[in-house]
């Protein structure tokens, strides 16, 4: 008889993502994907269980900020995982534990993981030390490569929808926000009554009406701080357990996701800016009121925010900011205001950036096979 714990474990598995028996033998090969980063408008901050979000979130998929990964694999006899990671051609031993942890949770859904040795050749389009979250683009690129290999082990490839859904499901197991980096445009992760098809298990492309102004929205990432973060996202999420304002924050995020629906449909930029900036500051307010508390913003972050506000007041240009779990500022604006905003960046904002660095990006189309 199987011990109870094995039954309990099987019951927690999501049957939809367990593969049927493989039919093909593939001894070695190589697959490659390019996957983008994303920027959340309504933020994910707080999780439970196996990488399940405490509230729903929505993000713009980015275009230029992306990770390209080539996964070389060859069959092996031994048990255990064999993983080598190269970033820009250089072996990175410190990346391996995170990938091993991901392999451990992904193993039931990708049962071939112990049967191959893997070498990941990865590179980011953004500077390595830019402080831009590479876990979303990196984990989604890896999930896509592994699924591509799984497709080769079957008689017929999965249909495109099932493939993207399982890719998002797997990416989520590696890093929550990575689930939102498979599809392009606006993407929702987390079950929400107002978003049809939404799920805690994987992200979906936002299925509702979107005003054309958001289809080519611009995001310039102002690189304020390019060093290692003082508190990682994973630790920050953990501090939401027992946080005095946690429940209110989760309710606020879900309410904001409901509120953003008519805003996105009508192209109401005033309401969009108010909601997005409030989300960013609420996220950082959670950090300020965690125990232990921490601050990820820097003086330059605040200087940039204040200048964006005064610029908006002076010119009427609808430019606003959002923040990740870090000091960098994402400056969001409609494409028709590119020139005015980019003049401001060059004339003033870049002076607050580390080495004057920034990245012009915008809404992208999602991950692509290379
Ligand atoms: C502030 O996805 O990096 O960017 O699930 O622990 O890998 P893990 O965390 P991560 O958290 C991202 C948090 C955020 C907001 C967001 O992207 O929604």
Boltz pocket constraint, residues with backbone or C-beta under 6 A from the ligand:
constraints:
  - pocket:
      binder: B
      contacts: [[A, 38], [A, 39], [A, 40], [A, 42], [A, 43], [A, 44], [A, 45], [A, 51], [A, 57], [A, 133], [A, 135], [A, 172], [A, 174], [A, 175], [A, 176], [A, 177], [A, 178], [A, 233], [A, 234], [A, 237], [A, 283], [A, 323], [A, 324], [A, 325]]
      max_distance: 6.0
